[in-house]
Amino acid sequence: MLCIGCGSSDKNTDSKKEDSKKTETSSDKKEKMKVSIAAQATSGQVFQYLAENKGYLDDEGIEVEVQYISNGTDAFSALSAGQVDILSTYGTGGPLMQIANGQDFNIFGGYMITGETPVFALPDTEYKDLESFRGKKIGITRGGTPDIVLKSILYNAGFDIEKDVTFVEFKKNTDTMAAVANGEIDFGAVATGYEPQIAEMGMEVKMWPDDVYKNHSCCRMVATNKWLSDEDNQEAAKRLIKAYLRAERDMQDDDVVEEVCQLTADQLDIKKDVVDSFVKSPHMIYETDPYIQKVVQMWNNMDAFGYLSANVDLKDHVNSDIYKSALDELVEENPDDSFYQERLKFYEKYDTNIDWDMKGISDDF
């Protein structure tokens, strides 16, 4: 039983033979397990699409039903009600706020480290540095990654985020964009996939938060502690992560990224240039690691600027063991594959020897 609780890599062209060998011989005889995943369509389930296309889900004996739910509120409700097993693309801040509010959620894997969350304005709006935000109105959706990351940056820079800047809350990213375009607010910060629309509406990106708050943690894999306490569900989660890790490995190859963009465009029925804008963006980093240290850092940041009020022990709501089990199996099956060796080093940095008091925006530890 797995315990509940507590970058870039080289392209591995030479080691592809290792993984293809596994594809032919591994777990195709396993009885399939099923999981349901809630996701937002705007960022694309790239690991899911590629793992399905390459047969990795079949190899690992896991069947996935994806339900597209367009907003976090409905997705969190679906998870707590048992209508879905796992949440995929709803950021880090949103799930943490749910945990602080008493939901028995658990972060056990990742989907992306940074998620392309631009801060934008009309062309004639001046932006030189963070001081350009002082006294301005900034549109956000509360609890989303753009909101939490930008507030963390400003708080770390010494801003009083209640007095030195005015955050205007909108329910939808499109409402934020409209408010900036109409001159109602000075800046906006939105989630993944809206950069082309920003340009089409006559606005421009002024800064990328991930240039300042590097590797901040974006979309996490989230389940309930109750669901993860079941050994069969732990096995299903491990199989899912294992298939996704294989897809992540393949995406170190630019040709595969191009293939993923087309798969995503086909699955979501959106223009490929829109998909290219976020999948190929240098501000989008896809990663399956649970990234516990950065989750802790964001939790403490949110507590510092008043987003968390409950006395909750985060140790009871994060898990890195399932991911590690999946990774260990892949290392054993592909001992010469440099990608999986690099993932082990990444895991050592971000998922072991956790500093539970860490806050701020530094990635140097």
N, C-alpha and C positions, 0 to 999 in steps of 0.2 A: 504493500500500500504506500502511496506517495503522501508525504507529510503536507498538510495544509497549514499555511502561515509562512511565517517566514521560512561614420566610418566607411570606410570603404574597404573593400577586400580585393585581392588579386583575382584576375580572371583565370579560371581553372580549366583551360581548354584541354590540357593534357590529362586531367583527372576525370573528364567526362566519361571515359570508358569505365571507370570504377562505378559511377552511378548508374550507367546504362546496364551494366552487368547485374546490379541489384534489381533494376526494374524487371528483368527477365526472370529472376530466381527467387525473389523475396516472398512477400506475404500475400500473393494473389489467391492463396487458398484460405486465408482468414475469413471467418464469418464477418460480414460487414456490420459495422455499428453505424448508427445514424445520429447526426446532430443538426440542430436548426440554428442559424445565425441571422441576427438582425444587422443590417448595414445601411448606410446612406449611399445612394447611387452616385452622388457627385464626385466621390474620390476613387471609385472603382475598386472592386475586390480583386486586385491584380494577382495576388497569390492564389486565390480561389480559381480564377479563370485559367491560369497557367497550370496549376496542379491538376485541374480537371482535364485540360487539353493534353497534357503529357502522360496522363494515366497514373499520376502519383497517388491520387485519392484511392483509386482501385488497388494499387500496390499495397497501400497501408491499411486497406480494409475499412475505409470510412466513407460514408455517404453524407453529403451536405445539402441541406435545403436552405437557400438564402431567401430571406424576407426583407424587402426594401421598405424601411420605415424612415420617413423624411425628417423627423425631428427627434431630438434626444428625449423629450418628455414622454412621448409615446413609446419609444424604445425601452426606456427604463421601466415603464409600467408593464410592458410586455415581458421583460425579463423577470421582474418581481412576481408576476402572475404565473410564470411557468409557460408562457405562450411561445417563448424561444429559449434556447439553452445558453447562447453566447451572444454578446454584443461585440461588434468589431470596429466600426468607424464612428465613434462618438466622443473622440478626444480623450484627454486625461482629466481635465478640470471638472467636467460634467459628472463622470463617475465618482470622483472624489467628493464632490458636493453631495451626491446621493449617499455615499458612505457616511459622511458627517451628519447627514439628516436621519440616520438610523437604518438605511438599507443594508442588508447583509450581503453586500457584493464583494467579489474577490477579483483582483487583477492578476492574471496568471500568464499572460503572453502579450505580444505586441503586434502592431500592424505597421506603424510608421513612427519614426523618431521626430522628424519635423514634417509639417504637412502643408507647406506653401500657403502661408497666411499673410497676404500683403496688407500694408497700410497705404492708403491711397488718398488722393485729393484732386481738385481741379488743377489744371496746369499752372495757373498763376498763384496758387497757394505756395508760399515759401516754406521750404524745409531744408535746414542746414544740419541740424543735429537734434538731440532730444529736447533741447531748450525751445525748439520751435513748437513743441506741444503745449508749453506753458500758457495758461489762459484760454486754451482752445477747447472746442467741443469735438469729441470723438465718438463716433457711433460704433456700437458693439452689440453682440448677442450675449447676454449674461451667461457666464459659465463655460462658454466655448473657448477653444484653444486661443483664438486671437485676443479675446478678452483677458484671460489669465496671463498669457505670456507678455502682452504689452504692459499690463499693470505690474507684473513682476519686474520688468525692465525699469519702469518709471519709479517704482518704490525703491529699487536698489540704487537708483541715481539720486535719491533724496527727495523725490516729489512727495507731497501730501496728496494722495490720489483723490481725496475728497474735496480739497480746496484749490490745488494748483492746476487742475484740469477738470473739465466736465465730461463725464462719460454719459452718453445718451443711449439708452437701451432700446433695441428693436427686436422683434420676434423672429425676423427672417433676414438673411444676408442681403436679399434683394431690396428690402426696405432700407437697409443701411446705405446701399449704393444710391438709391433714389434720393435719399436725404442729402447726400454729399453733392450729387449732380444738381439738385435744386437750390443749393446754397444754404440749406437749413443748418448744416453742421460743417465743420472745417475739414475733418478727416474721418475716414472709416477704416475699420479692420474687419476683414471677412475671411471665411474658411476657404478650403481647397476648391479649385476649379473655376473661380470667378475672374481670373486675370483677363481673359479675352473680353468678357462683358464690360469690365472696367474700361478697357480701351475703346470699345464700341460706344460707350456712353460719354466719351470725350474726357475721361479722367486718366490719371497716370499714377503708377506706383511710386510712392515717395521713399519708403524704406521697407526692408524685410526684417522682421523681428528676430529671425533665426541667425542673422548676421551678428546680433548683439548677445542674445541668449542662445548660445549654441547647444544643439542636441537637447532641446528642452523637454522632450516627451510629448508625443501627440497621441494618436489613436491607440488604445489598448484593447486587448482581449479581456472581456469581463464576463464572469458567471456568478451565480450565487454560491455562497459557502455550502448551502444545503445540497446543491447539485454536485459540487466538487467533492463532497464528502463520500459520495458513492464511488466504489472502486471501478465499476464499469464505466462511469462517466470520466473518471481520471484516465482510464485507458483510451476512451474515445478522444479526449482532449489531447492526449499525447500523440495519437495517430494523426490528428488534424495538424498539430504543430509540425510533426515530422514531414508530412506532405508539403506544408507551406515552406519549411526550411529548404527543402529540395528545390522548390520554385524560386525561393530567394537566391539560392546559389546560382541557378541558371540565369537570373537577371543581372549577374555581373557581366554578362555578355551583351554588348550593344545590339547585336542582331536579335537576341531574345527580347530585349526591351521593345524593339520595333514590333515584334510579333505580339507582345503583350498589349501594346497600344491598339493594334488592330482588333485583338480579342475583346478588349474593353469597349471599344467603339461599337463592335457588333453586339455585345451583350447588353449594353445600355442604350443602344440606338441613338448615339450622339455622334457629332462630327469628329473625325479622327484628329483634326488640328486642335480641337478642344482637349481631347485626351492627351495629345502630345504636350500641351501647355503645362499639365501638372505631372504626368508620369515622368517626363524627361527633364522637369525643372530641377536645377541645382538646389532648390529650396525644399525639395521633397526627398526624404530618405526613408525607404521602406526597410523594415527590420522586424523580425519576429521575437526578438529577445524581450522578456518582461520589463527590463530596464528599471529595476526596483529603486536604485539610488536616486534616479532622476524623478521618479514618481514621488518619493519621499521629499525631495527638494521642492517640488511644486506644491505638495501638501503643506509644507511649512511656510512657503511663500503666501499661500492662500490664507493660512491662519494669521500671518503677520498683518495682512491688509484687510482682515475682518470678514473673510468669506466663510470661515468655519467657526461654529459656536459650540458644538457638542464635544464632550470629552470622550473621544473615540481613540482606541489604540490601533493605529494603522497596521501594526504587525499582524493583526487578525484578519487583514483584508488584502494581503498580497501573498503571492506564491511563485517561487522560481523553480520548484522541484520538478514540476511536470515538463517544463521546457528543457531542463537539464537532462531529464531522462530521455527525451526525444533526441536531443543533441548527442548524448553519449552513445545511443544506438547507431546514429549515423557515423560517428567517429569510428566505432568498432567495425562497421560495415565498409567504411571507406578510409582506412588508416592513413593513406597517403594524400588525401584531399586537403589542400591548403585552406580552402574556404572554411571547412568545419573546424580546423585547428584555430583559425582566426576567431571564429565564433566562441570558442572556449576562452580565449584571452579576453574577448569582449565581456563574456559572462563573468569572468573573474573580477573585472573592473566594476561592473555595474550591478552585480547581483550577489556579491559576497562582501563580508565585513562592512555591512551597511552602517553609515552614520545617520542615525535616526533623527538627529537635530539639524541636519544640513539644510540651509536655505540660501537664497541669493540666486545668481545666474551663472556661476562659474562651472566649467566642465573640467577644471584642473584639480584633480584629487587622486 
